Amino acid sequence: MARVTYVQPDGSEQTFTNYEGLAVMHLAVANLVDGIDALCGGMRQCATCHVYVDPDWAERVGPPGPEEAEMLDALTDAIDVRPTSRLSCQIPIIEDLDGLRVFIPADQPGI
């Protein structure tokens, strides 16, 4: 079981708990978190689930995989990609990530 906190651009926070197996995006969609539209359903094709991983968690979450990094690189003109940018569909919720915090960008596609 792991908790994930979603921080909105205005600083408001929502924390949800779920058992392992879902991605950070799936937990957000299931709980109607604003700013996580997930239009492609987790296929790394739209970035409407883009988040910034809290810097304190970045090492534990790890860097994007090659296909995810390619998608983020392709979107640098459209969104504010940062060193902690990730597609939340590519972050599996595992016990080691209990307490994870992610920030939803103000320039999120679809917002």
All heavy atoms as an XYZ file, in Angstrom:
838
protein
N       0.852     -1.172      0.000
C       0.000      0.000      0.000
C       0.897      1.234      0.000
O       1.924      1.249      0.657
C      -0.880     -0.035      1.244
C      -2.005      0.919      1.184
S      -3.357      0.574      2.347
C      -2.545      0.291      3.891
N       0.491      2.259     -0.751
C       1.297      3.476     -0.824
C       0.396      4.692     -0.977
O      -0.640      4.630     -1.626
C       2.272      3.391     -1.994
N       0.833      5.775     -0.384
C       0.129      7.061     -0.487
C       0.824      7.927     -1.523
O       2.057      7.963     -1.576
C       0.134      7.799      0.848
C      -0.674      7.132      1.921
C      -0.422      7.756      3.282
N       0.971      7.437      3.661
C       1.858      8.317      4.094
N       1.536      9.576      4.253
N       3.083      7.944      4.379
N       0.029      8.650     -2.305
C       0.559      9.605     -3.274
C      -0.173     10.924     -3.044
O      -1.402     10.952     -2.945
C       0.340      9.137     -4.727
C       0.868     10.180     -5.711
C       0.993      7.790     -4.967
N       0.597     12.011     -2.961
C       0.018     13.345     -2.811
C       0.192     14.096     -4.118
O       1.292     14.179     -4.661
C       0.686     14.121     -1.664
O       0.449     13.411     -0.442
C       0.142     15.536     -1.545
N      -0.919     14.655     -4.605
C      -0.949     15.447     -5.828
C      -1.076     16.907     -5.418
O      -2.015     17.273     -4.703
C      -2.145     15.050     -6.690
C      -2.116     13.587     -7.078
C      -2.660     12.615     -6.234
C      -1.554     13.176     -8.270
C      -2.627     11.268     -6.575
C      -1.519     11.827     -8.622
C      -2.054     10.887     -7.770
O      -2.027      9.561     -8.112
N      -0.127     17.742     -5.863
C      -0.123     19.153     -5.507
C      -0.516     19.954     -6.744
O       0.147     19.871     -7.785
C       1.257     19.601     -4.988
C       1.225     21.055     -4.557
C       1.738     18.695     -3.851
N      -1.589     20.714     -6.612
C      -2.088     21.544     -7.711
C      -1.238     22.808     -7.865
O      -0.516     23.194     -6.925
C      -3.543     21.934     -7.452
C      -4.509     20.774     -7.481
C      -4.644     20.189     -8.880
O      -4.509     20.874     -9.889
N      -4.906     18.892     -8.933
N      -1.318     23.464     -9.010
C      -0.547     24.699     -9.207
C      -0.825     25.767     -8.147
O       0.058     26.570     -7.827
C      -0.976     25.175    -10.595
C      -1.365     23.926    -11.309
C      -1.997     23.059    -10.239
N      -2.038     25.763     -7.554
C      -2.361     26.748     -6.513
C      -1.871     26.337     -5.127
O      -2.097     27.032     -4.146
C      -3.862     27.030     -6.496
C      -4.709     25.847     -6.020
O      -4.149     24.792     -5.628
O      -5.951     25.975     -6.044
N      -1.211     25.167     -5.042
C      -0.673     24.695     -3.772
C      -1.590     23.760     -3.007
O      -1.167     23.163     -2.009
N      -2.851     23.628     -3.436
C      -3.751     22.696     -2.742
C      -3.286     21.263     -2.995
O      -2.685     20.967     -4.032
C      -5.200     22.893     -3.193
O      -5.340     22.629     -4.572
N      -3.556     20.404     -2.031
C      -3.071     19.027     -2.085
C      -4.199     18.028     -1.882
O      -5.148     18.308     -1.154
C      -2.016     18.787     -0.997
C      -0.807     19.651     -1.104
C       0.236     19.345     -0.036
O       0.062     18.370      0.731
O       1.227     20.080      0.024
N      -4.051     16.876     -2.536
C      -4.935     15.737     -2.327
C      -4.051     14.515     -2.174
O      -3.142     14.310     -2.973
C      -5.853     15.522     -3.525
C      -6.850     16.633     -3.770
C      -7.610     16.371     -5.055
O      -7.056     16.536     -6.126
N      -8.855     15.951     -4.942
N      -4.325     13.711     -1.161
C      -3.562     12.482     -0.931
C      -4.504     11.298     -1.018
O      -5.583     11.303     -0.429
C      -2.873     12.512      0.445
O      -1.996     13.639      0.500
C      -2.069     11.236      0.684
N      -4.052     10.286     -1.759
C      -4.835      9.063     -1.924
C      -3.950      7.869     -1.626
O      -2.756      7.893     -1.887
C      -5.402      8.964     -3.343
C      -6.296     10.120     -3.693
C      -5.820     11.153     -4.473
C      -7.590     10.190     -3.199
C      -6.628     12.237     -4.785
C      -8.404     11.271     -3.500
C      -7.924     12.289     -4.295
N      -4.565      6.822     -1.121
C      -3.861      5.587     -0.805
C      -4.384      4.496     -1.710
O      -5.582      4.399     -1.939
C      -4.100      5.191      0.664
O      -3.665      6.260      1.495
C      -3.323      3.936      1.025
N      -3.461      3.691     -2.197
C      -3.868      2.573     -3.025
C      -2.879      1.439     -2.860
O      -1.737      1.648     -2.469
C      -3.955      2.987     -4.494
C      -4.890      2.103     -5.274
O      -5.521      1.220     -4.737
N      -4.973      2.350     -6.563
N      -3.340      0.251     -3.201
C      -2.453     -0.894     -3.193
C      -1.575     -0.864     -4.425
O      -1.891     -0.216     -5.421
C      -3.270     -2.195     -3.139
C      -4.004     -2.324     -1.838
C      -5.323     -1.913     -1.729
C      -3.363     -2.803     -0.706
C      -5.997     -2.001     -0.521
C      -4.032     -2.897      0.503
C      -5.344     -2.493      0.583
O      -6.000     -2.570      1.788
N      -0.475     -1.554     -4.370
C       0.467     -1.590     -5.481
C      -0.187     -2.136     -6.741
O      -1.144     -2.889     -6.678
C       1.665     -2.463     -5.120
C       2.484     -1.900     -3.988
C       3.689     -2.747     -3.668
O       4.298     -3.268     -4.606
O       4.007     -2.869     -2.482
N       0.364     -1.727     -7.852
C      -0.093     -2.252     -9.124
C      -0.573     -1.181    -10.083
O      -0.497     -1.351    -11.289
N      -1.084     -0.087     -9.559
C      -1.516      1.002    -10.420
C      -0.365      1.962    -10.665
O       0.611      1.996     -9.918
C      -2.667      1.777     -9.776
C      -3.988      1.057     -9.587
C      -5.001      1.998     -8.952
C      -4.516      0.521    -10.903
N      -0.510      2.762    -11.697
C       0.433      3.862    -11.929
C      -0.110      5.103    -11.227
O      -1.302      5.194    -10.908
C       0.581      4.119    -13.427
N       0.754      6.075    -11.004
C       0.359      7.335    -10.379
C      -0.786      7.975    -11.173
O      -1.719      8.535    -10.603
C       1.581      8.273    -10.258
C       1.172      9.660     -9.827
C       2.597      7.676     -9.280
N      -0.756      7.848    -12.494
C      -1.829      8.380    -13.339
C      -3.154      7.693    -13.047
O      -4.183      8.349    -12.923
C      -1.487      8.194    -14.818
C      -2.594      8.643    -15.759
S      -2.537      7.797    -17.350
C      -3.232      6.210    -16.936
N      -3.165      6.365    -12.943
C      -4.409      5.633    -12.706
C      -5.051      6.028    -11.377
O      -6.272      6.168    -11.293
C      -4.161      4.122    -12.731
C      -3.747      3.621    -14.067
N      -2.501      3.083    -14.298
C      -4.396      3.588    -15.250
C      -2.416      2.731    -15.561
N      -3.544      3.028    -16.168
N      -4.237      6.199    -10.345
C      -4.760      6.618     -9.052
C      -5.378      8.007     -9.158
O      -6.441      8.268     -8.598
C      -3.648      6.587     -7.997
C      -4.045      6.929     -6.568
C      -5.104      5.964     -6.033
C      -2.811      6.916     -5.666
N      -4.741      8.893     -9.915
C      -5.271     10.248    -10.107
C      -6.595     10.226    -10.857
O      -7.562     10.885    -10.456
C      -4.252     11.107    -10.853
N      -6.650      9.477    -11.940
C      -7.879      9.398    -12.739
C      -9.012      8.794    -11.904
O     -10.143      9.289    -11.933
C      -7.630      8.594    -14.035
C      -8.934      8.276    -14.752
C      -6.698      9.373    -14.964
N      -8.721      7.754    -11.160
C      -9.750      7.100    -10.339
C     -10.317      8.032     -9.272
O     -11.461      7.854     -8.839
C      -9.175      5.848     -9.682
N      -9.518      9.033     -8.890
C      -9.947      9.965     -7.845
C     -10.240     11.362     -8.384
O     -10.358     12.314     -7.614
C      -8.897     10.017     -6.732
C      -8.903      8.739     -5.932
O      -9.794      8.524     -5.125
N      -7.945      7.871     -6.190
N     -10.358     11.472     -9.703
C     -10.737     12.723    -10.378
C      -9.827     13.896    -10.023
O     -10.286     15.011     -9.779
C     -12.200     13.062    -10.078
C     -13.218     11.978    -10.445
C     -14.608     12.368     -9.976
C     -13.197     11.702    -11.937
N      -8.526     13.657    -10.001
C      -7.562     14.721     -9.709
C      -7.513     15.673    -10.905
O      -7.265     15.259    -12.037
C      -6.163     14.127     -9.430
C      -5.125     15.231     -9.298
C      -6.202     13.278     -8.167
N      -7.784     16.954    -10.642
C      -7.712     17.967    -11.697
C      -6.317     18.028    -12.283
O      -5.319     17.958    -11.553
C      -8.069     19.351    -11.152
C      -9.547     19.517    -10.883
O     -10.364     18.781    -11.489
O      -9.895     20.384    -10.059
N      -6.248     18.157    -13.609
C      -4.963     18.319    -14.276
C      -4.331     17.040    -14.756
O      -3.325     17.064    -15.449
N      -4.895     15.906    -14.394
C      -4.413     14.619    -14.905
C      -5.532     14.071    -15.795
O      -6.439     13.396    -15.345
C      -4.077     13.622    -13.775
C      -3.049     14.197    -12.813
C      -3.600     12.287    -14.363
C      -1.660     14.352    -13.375
N      -5.472     14.426    -17.082
C      -6.522     14.030    -18.019
C      -6.279     12.647    -18.608
O      -7.226     11.944    -18.926
C      -6.651     15.060    -19.139
C      -7.148     16.399    -18.615
O      -7.826     16.430    -17.572
O      -6.851     17.416    -19.258
N      -5.024     12.275    -18.802
C      -4.672     10.933    -19.291
C      -5.410     10.570    -20.572
O      -5.976      9.491    -20.695
C      -4.912      9.903    -18.195
N      -5.388     11.470    -21.533
C      -6.159     11.279    -22.763
C      -5.737     10.056    -23.574
O      -6.566      9.454    -24.252
C      -6.082     12.537    -23.636
C      -6.714     13.782    -23.021
C      -6.545     14.976    -23.951
C      -8.169     13.558    -22.683
N      -4.469      9.665    -23.505
C      -4.029      8.500    -24.295
C      -4.112      7.204    -23.493
O      -3.763      6.141    -23.995
C      -2.620      8.706    -24.846
S      -1.304      8.592    -23.623
N      -4.550      7.281    -22.253
C      -4.730      6.078    -21.446
C      -3.445      5.432    -20.969
O      -3.427      4.267    -20.610
N      -2.356      6.177    -20.980
C      -1.096      5.633    -20.468
C      -0.180      5.079    -21.539
O       0.712      4.294    -21.243
N      -0.356      5.506    -22.768
C       0.439      4.988    -23.883
C       1.640      5.876    -24.239
O       2.273      5.683    -25.261
C      -0.455      4.831    -25.117
C      -1.644      3.902    -24.894
S      -1.182      2.250    -24.372
C      -0.361      1.670    -25.829
N       1.939      6.875    -23.409
C       3.072      7.794    -23.643
C       2.921      8.568    -24.948
O       3.891      8.790    -25.662
C       4.404      7.049    -23.647
C       4.787      6.392    -22.375
C       6.131      5.708    -22.472
N       6.225      4.785    -23.575
C       6.099      3.466    -23.477
N       5.885      2.930    -22.320
N       6.209      2.708    -24.538
N       1.705      9.012    -25.257
C       1.487      9.692    -26.522
C       0.909     11.090    -26.401
O       0.713     11.730    -27.423
C       0.569      8.846    -27.410
C       1.188      7.527    -27.789
C       0.265      6.675    -28.632
O      -0.907      6.961    -28.795
N       0.808      5.608    -29.179
N       0.620     11.561    -25.192
C      -0.042     12.868    -25.126
C       0.494     13.802    -24.049
O       0.317     14.999    -24.147
C      -1.546     12.691    -24.948
S      -2.047     12.080    -23.323
N       1.090     13.307    -23.007
C       1.630     14.089    -21.884
C       0.562     14.804    -21.065
O       0.870     15.712    -20.317
C       2.693     15.075    -22.352
N      -0.707     14.392    -21.182
C      -1.744     15.000    -20.344
C      -1.749     14.415    -18.935
O      -2.648     14.698    -18.153
C      -3.138     14.876    -20.983
O      -3.445     13.500    -21.192
C      -3.212     15.648    -22.283
N      -0.721     13.630    -18.631
C      -0.524     13.138    -17.260
C       0.843     13.589    -16.733
O       1.332     13.062    -15.742
C      -0.655     11.618    -17.208
S       0.687     10.719    -18.018
N       1.427     14.592    -17.388
C       2.741     15.122    -17.009
C       2.712     15.660    -15.583
O       1.784     16.357    -15.189
C       3.111     16.241    -17.993
C       4.356     16.977    -17.650
N       4.405     18.347    -17.594
C       5.593     16.542    -17.348
C       5.630     18.726    -17.286
N       6.362     17.642    -17.123
N       3.721     15.302    -14.803
C       3.881     15.815    -13.439
C       5.350     16.129    -13.198
O       6.227     15.674    -13.929
C       3.402     14.803    -12.361
C       1.911     14.542    -12.464
C       4.193     13.501    -12.422
N       5.589     16.899    -12.155
C       6.938     17.096    -11.633
C       7.028     16.283    -10.351
O       6.218     16.466     -9.441
C       7.217     18.563    -11.305
C       7.019     19.508    -12.455
C       6.128     20.572    -12.360
C       7.730     19.348    -13.645
C       5.951     21.453    -13.404
C       7.553     20.231    -14.703
C       6.659     21.280    -14.576
O       6.479     22.143    -15.624
N       7.969     15.386    -10.286
C       8.187     14.613     -9.069
C       8.890     15.524     -8.068
O       9.822     16.256     -8.421
C       9.042     13.363     -9.371
C       9.424     12.640     -8.100
C       8.301     12.433    -10.334
N       8.427     15.494     -6.837
C       9.080     16.267     -5.782
C      10.570     15.925     -5.803
O      10.937     14.744     -5.844
C       8.466     15.884     -4.438
C       8.985     16.713     -3.282
O      10.221     16.810     -3.118
O       8.162     17.244     -2.535
N      11.457     16.938     -5.790
C      12.897     16.663     -5.843
C      13.380     15.684     -4.777
O      14.319     14.922     -5.018
C      13.532     18.037     -5.664
C      12.502     18.996     -6.165
C      11.177     18.376     -5.798
N      12.737     15.676     -3.612
C      13.121     14.732     -2.557
C      12.827     13.282     -2.940
O      13.367     12.362     -2.324
C      12.396     15.058     -1.247
C      12.868     16.370     -0.640
O      13.973     16.838     -0.977
O      12.100     16.939      0.170
N      11.977     13.077     -3.935
C      11.576     11.741     -4.375
C      12.171     11.357     -5.721
O      12.050     10.206     -6.148
C      10.053     11.661     -4.459
C       9.420     11.603     -3.119
C       9.009     12.646     -2.346
C       9.152     10.436     -2.364
N       8.502     12.192     -1.158
C       8.572     10.833     -1.155
C       9.340      9.085     -2.610
C       8.173      9.925     -0.184
C       8.936      8.176     -1.644
C       8.363      8.607     -0.443
N      12.781     12.285     -6.404
C      13.226     12.055     -7.788
C      14.164     10.860     -7.920
O      14.008     10.044     -8.838
C      13.873     13.313     -8.350
N      15.119     10.731     -7.038
C      16.069      9.623     -7.138
C      15.368      8.287     -6.925
O      15.621      7.314     -7.629
C      17.199      9.794     -6.133
C      18.294      8.758     -6.302
C      19.483      9.030     -5.389
O      19.862     10.199     -5.218
O      20.017      8.037     -4.859
N      14.467      8.244     -5.964
C      13.758      6.996     -5.674
C      12.830      6.602     -6.834
O      12.714      5.432     -7.168
C      12.950      7.134     -4.391
C      12.535      5.797     -3.842
C      11.864      5.876     -2.504
N      12.576      6.719     -1.560
C      12.121      7.021     -0.360
N      10.969      6.550      0.039
N      12.807      7.784      0.442
N      12.174      7.586     -7.449
C      11.291      7.314     -8.582
C      12.113      6.904     -9.805
O      11.722      6.028    -10.561
C      10.414      8.539     -8.897
C       9.680      8.376    -10.218
C       9.425      8.784     -7.762
N      13.246      7.558     -9.975
C      14.114      7.251    -11.101
C      13.812      8.108    -12.320
O      12.797      8.794    -12.368
N      14.694      8.042    -13.291
C      14.517      8.860    -14.497
C      13.518      8.217    -15.456
O      13.183      7.033    -15.317
C      15.920      8.861    -15.113
C      16.473      7.527    -14.725
C      15.934      7.270    -13.329
N      13.061      8.994    -16.427
C      12.176      8.410    -17.439
C      12.906      7.343    -18.252
O      14.124      7.422    -18.453
C      11.815      9.585    -18.343
C      12.407     10.800    -17.743
C      13.329     10.392    -16.646
N      12.147      6.369    -18.716
C      12.696      5.390    -19.650
C      12.913      6.041    -21.003
O      12.495      7.189    -21.225
N      13.555      5.355    -21.939
C      13.885      5.943    -23.237
C      12.679      6.487    -24.003
O      12.732      7.599    -24.533
C      14.543      4.798    -24.011
C      14.983      3.826    -22.978
C      14.060      3.990    -21.814
N      11.586      5.736    -24.075
C      10.411      6.203    -24.825
C       9.737      7.376    -24.131
O       9.269      8.312    -24.777
C       9.427      5.062    -25.035
C       9.954      3.989    -25.976
C       9.014      2.813    -26.102
O       7.924      2.816    -25.489
O       9.389      1.861    -26.820
N       9.688      7.333    -22.809
C       9.112      8.443    -22.054
C       9.960      9.689    -22.225
O       9.435     10.785    -22.449
C       9.006      8.060    -20.574
C       8.418      9.144    -19.703
C       8.422      8.778    -18.230
O       8.825      7.648    -17.868
O       8.038      9.642    -17.430
N      11.278      9.551    -22.137
C      12.184     10.693    -22.319
C      12.032     11.285    -23.713
O      12.040     12.521    -23.880
C      13.628     10.260    -22.079
N      11.870     10.440    -24.698
C      11.675     10.912    -26.072
C      10.393     11.743    -26.182
O      10.365     12.789    -26.822
C      11.617      9.719    -27.017
C      11.541     10.085    -28.471
C      11.564      8.856    -29.368
O      12.342      7.919    -29.089
O      10.794      8.843    -30.334
N       9.333     11.281    -25.546
C       8.064     12.020    -25.557
C       8.216     13.364    -24.868
O       7.769     14.395    -25.380
C       6.982     11.186    -24.872
C       5.639     11.855    -24.822
S       5.000     12.077    -26.486
C       3.504     12.939    -26.146
N       8.861     13.389    -23.724
C       9.075     14.653    -23.007
C       9.939     15.605    -23.831
O       9.652     16.799    -23.913
C       9.696     14.394    -21.629
C       8.770     13.733    -20.613
C       9.561     13.266    -19.399
C       7.651     14.671    -20.202
N      10.987     15.076    -24.462
C      11.848     15.912    -25.302
C      11.066     16.522    -26.453
O      11.285     17.679    -26.825
C      13.027     15.111    -25.854
C      14.075     14.799    -24.810
O      14.072     15.445    -23.732
O      14.904     13.895    -25.058
N      10.165     15.769    -27.024
C       9.372     16.250    -28.156
C       8.408     17.364    -27.745
O       7.971     18.143    -28.594
C       8.603     15.092    -28.787
N       8.101     17.443    -26.471
C       7.118     18.420    -25.995
C       7.723     19.656    -25.342
O       6.998     20.475    -24.808
C       6.171     17.741    -25.007
C       5.250     16.709    -25.630
C       4.560     15.906    -24.549
C       4.236     17.382    -26.525
N       9.034     19.803    -25.400
C       9.665     20.915    -24.681
C       9.202     22.283    -25.165
O       9.281     23.248    -24.411
C      11.207     20.840    -24.743
O      11.608     20.811    -26.104
C      11.722     19.639    -23.994
N       8.704     22.385    -26.387
C       8.178     23.666    -26.859
C       6.754     23.917    -26.365
O       6.305     25.059    -26.323
C       8.191     23.730    -28.391
C       9.601     23.819    -28.942
O      10.511     24.277    -28.207
O       9.802     23.440    -30.110
N       6.041     22.867    -25.994
C       4.641     22.980    -25.595
C       4.438     23.019    -24.082
O       3.474     23.615    -23.610
C       3.840     21.824    -26.184
N       5.331     22.369    -23.332
C       5.181     22.320    -21.880
C       6.527     22.622    -21.226
O       7.562     22.532    -21.861
C       4.645     20.957    -21.388
C       5.593     19.814    -21.752
C       3.249     20.690    -21.928
C       5.183     18.445    -21.200
N       6.475     22.975    -19.955
C       7.684     23.281    -19.182
C       8.278     21.982    -18.649
O       7.918     21.520    -17.572
C       7.334     24.233    -18.042
C       8.534     24.632    -17.211
O       9.684     24.442    -17.670
O       8.327     25.139    -16.092
N       9.165     21.377    -19.445
C       9.815     20.141    -19.036
C      10.996     20.480    -18.139
O      11.816     21.331    -18.478
C      10.271     19.317    -20.262
C      11.034     18.085    -19.831
C       9.072     18.947    -21.124
N      11.066     19.819    -16.994
C      12.120     20.058    -16.002
C      12.858     18.757    -15.716
O      12.408     17.688    -16.113
C      11.498     20.596    -14.722
C      10.745     21.892    -14.924
C      10.115     22.362    -13.647
N       9.299     23.547    -13.893
C       8.565     24.139    -12.982
N       8.535     23.665    -11.747
N       7.857     25.205    -13.278
N      13.957     18.826    -14.977
C      14.691     17.588    -14.656
C      13.847     16.541    -13.922
O      14.118     15.354    -14.023
C      15.854     18.070    -13.789
C      16.079     19.480    -14.223
C      14.697     20.018    -14.551
N      12.824     16.972    -13.184
C      11.989     16.014    -12.452
C      10.686     15.698    -13.190
O       9.787     15.091    -12.606
C      11.681     16.520    -11.030
O      10.947     17.744    -11.130
C      12.956     16.699    -10.215
N      10.574     16.102    -14.449
C       9.365     15.806    -15.225
C       9.235     14.313    -15.473
O      10.216     13.635    -15.788
C       9.412     16.514    -16.585
O       9.151     17.879    -16.456
N       8.020     13.843    -15.319
C       7.703     12.445    -15.626
C       6.280     12.391    -16.156
O       5.461     13.269    -15.872
C       7.784     11.567    -14.374
C       9.159     11.335    -13.798
C      10.082     10.505    -14.677
N       9.503      9.257    -15.131
C       9.631      8.090    -14.503
N      10.330      8.015    -13.383
N       9.053      6.991    -14.985
N       5.991     11.356    -16.912
C       4.618     11.047    -17.271
C       4.114     10.133    -16.157
O       4.698      9.072    -15.897
C       4.551     10.355    -18.628
C       5.086     11.165    -19.808
C       4.968     10.359    -21.090
C       4.367     12.503    -19.942
N       3.060     10.559    -15.487
C       2.616      9.792    -14.311
C       2.117      8.400    -14.671
O       2.064      7.523    -13.805
C       1.552     10.570    -13.531
O       0.395     10.807    -14.305
N       1.818      8.173    -15.937
C       1.418      6.825    -16.360
C       2.586      5.851    -16.315
O       2.393      4.638    -16.356
C       0.811      6.854    -17.768
S       1.950      7.353    -19.088
N       3.794      6.376    -16.214
C       4.995      5.540    -16.219
C       5.620      5.381    -14.835
O       6.721      4.852    -14.705
C       6.020      6.119    -17.195
C       5.512      6.194    -18.623
C       5.113      4.834    -19.157
O       5.929      3.922    -19.215
N       3.847      4.680    -19.526
N       4.913      5.834    -13.806
C       5.409      5.698    -12.429
C       4.525      4.683    -11.704
O       3.406      5.003    -11.298
C       5.391      7.036    -11.672
C       6.165      8.106    -12.424
C       5.957      6.844    -10.258
C       6.020      9.501    -11.832
N       4.996      3.449    -11.562
C       4.184      2.455    -10.855
C       4.155      2.752     -9.360
O       5.145      3.189     -8.779
C       4.903      1.139    -11.139
C       6.308      1.527    -11.447
C       6.256      2.905    -12.040
N       2.997      2.532     -8.769
C       2.874      2.722     -7.321
C       3.382      1.455     -6.645
O       2.784      0.391     -6.769
C       1.421      3.003     -6.924
C       0.936      4.297     -7.591
C       1.304      3.103     -5.406
C      -0.546      4.554     -7.410
N       4.489      1.605     -5.956
C       5.084      0.499     -5.218
C       5.278      0.939     -3.769
O       5.279      2.133     -3.471
C       6.423      0.039     -5.848
C       7.415      1.195     -5.891
C       6.193     -0.559     -7.233
C       8.808      0.812     -6.356
N       5.449     -0.020     -2.887
C       5.570      0.286     -1.463
C       6.702      1.273     -1.177
O       6.574      2.136     -0.311
C       5.781     -1.003     -0.682
C       5.696     -0.815      0.816
C       5.780     -2.128      1.568
O       5.407     -3.173      1.018
O       6.226     -2.088      2.717
N       7.801      1.182     -1.909
C       8.933      2.092     -1.701
C       8.581      3.547     -1.994
O       9.327      4.448     -1.621
C      10.118      1.690     -2.578
C      10.839      0.460     -2.054
O      10.542      0.024     -0.918
O      11.686     -0.069     -2.782
N       7.471      3.780     -2.682
C       7.071      5.145     -3.019
C       5.972      5.673     -2.094
O       5.347      6.685     -2.396
C       6.624      5.230     -4.484
C       7.704      4.943     -5.512
C       7.159      5.122     -6.922
C       8.943      5.798     -5.304
N       5.740      4.990     -0.966
C       4.747      5.470     -0.010
C       5.123      6.865      0.461
O       6.222      7.076      0.980
C       4.651      4.515      1.181
C       3.585      4.941      2.171
O       2.537      5.454      1.732
O       3.806      4.765      3.387
N       4.229      7.828      0.248
C       4.478      9.219      0.618
C       4.900     10.083     -0.561
O       5.140     11.281     -0.396
N       4.966      9.508     -1.750
C       5.371     10.245     -2.951
C       4.536     11.502     -3.133
O       3.326     11.497     -2.911
C       5.205      9.345     -4.185
C       5.450     10.001     -5.547
C       6.897     10.436     -5.700
C       5.047      9.045     -6.656
N       5.212     12.582     -3.533
C       4.542     13.848     -3.859
C       4.858     14.201     -5.305
O       6.009     14.145     -5.711
C       5.032     14.975     -2.952
C       4.636     14.810     -1.506
C       5.296     15.836     -0.604
N       5.172     17.200     -1.052
C       4.129     17.996     -0.801
N       3.115     17.547     -0.105
N       4.103     19.232     -1.235
N       3.803     14.557     -6.041
C       3.970     15.014     -7.413
C       3.230     16.333     -7.578
O       2.204     16.571     -6.940
C       3.484     13.971     -8.454
C       4.311     12.708     -8.378
C       2.013     13.667     -8.300
N       3.778     17.184     -8.427
C       3.211     18.502     -8.685
C       2.625     18.531    -10.085
O       3.291     18.103    -11.044
C       4.292     19.578     -8.547
C       4.848     19.674     -7.160
C       5.890     18.849     -6.755
C       4.312     20.572     -6.247
C       6.398     18.919     -5.467
C       4.822     20.655     -4.953
C       5.858     19.822     -4.559
N       1.416     19.027    -10.200
C       0.766     19.138    -11.498
C       1.121     20.506    -12.085
O       0.884     21.529    -11.450
C      -0.750     18.968    -11.352
C      -1.020     17.577    -10.778
C      -1.455     19.185    -12.681
C      -2.435     17.340    -10.344
N       1.704     20.528    -13.280
C       2.123     21.793    -13.884
C       0.927     22.680    -14.237
O      -0.141     22.183    -14.617
C       2.860     21.377    -15.153
C       3.176     19.934    -14.982
C       2.110     19.374    -14.088
N       1.147     23.981    -14.171
C       0.109     24.932    -14.562
C      -0.123     24.910    -16.068
O      -1.214     25.211    -16.538
C       0.493     26.347    -14.110
N       0.893     24.524    -16.839
C       0.773     24.528    -18.294
C       0.419     23.156    -18.850
O       0.694     22.854    -20.003
C       2.069     25.025    -18.936
C       3.246     24.073    -18.739
O       3.162     23.164    -17.887
O       4.254     24.222    -19.450
N      -0.213     22.338    -18.036
C      -0.549     20.973    -18.436
C      -1.386     20.974    -19.719
O      -2.347     21.718    -19.820
C      -1.337     20.314    -17.294
C      -1.564     18.834    -17.458
C      -0.342     18.034    -17.118
O       0.712     18.267    -17.665
N      -0.483     17.118    -16.218
N      -1.028     20.154    -20.689
C      -1.878     20.043    -21.874
C      -3.290     19.638    -21.470
O      -3.462     18.779    -20.618
C      -1.211     18.922    -22.692
C       0.185     18.850    -22.185
C       0.109     19.262    -20.743
N      -4.264     20.274    -22.060
C      -5.652     19.935    -21.759
C      -6.242     20.753    -20.633
O      -7.429     20.689    -20.387
N      -5.429     21.569    -19.923
C      -5.971     22.405    -18.834
C      -6.466     23.706    -19.422
O      -5.857     24.310    -20.229
C      -4.914     22.676    -17.745
C      -4.592     21.391    -17.026
C      -5.382     23.719    -16.761
C      -3.564     21.503    -15.934
